[in-house]
Amino acid sequence: YIRDASLVISKGLFLKKRGSFHLSHITDVYLVQEQLDWLFKTCTVCVSTANQASGQFAYIEGFDEEVAHNLQEYLLKQSELSAILINSNGLHAFSQVI
């Protein structure tokens, strides 16, 4: 969810972890879609920041494909970033917000 200009990611059922990433610090937003994701029309949203911890934590799996694209578009508009959609075959699509 988004609160106070930050993307907040909560994970875990028993061991809860939470990460907060200020929208201005987000450097990239990726959608990763592997073969099973493609079949079920889901994908993983990956968010990058300058902080190394974001690579290990800032991803959300199992997003509906349309919802993921909407989130990506929103984050891109907030940060004016470039986006890449990656599938199991490599680079799928590229877009840039100007």
Salt bridges, closest charged atoms under 4 A:
GLU73 OE2 - LYS77 NZ 3.22
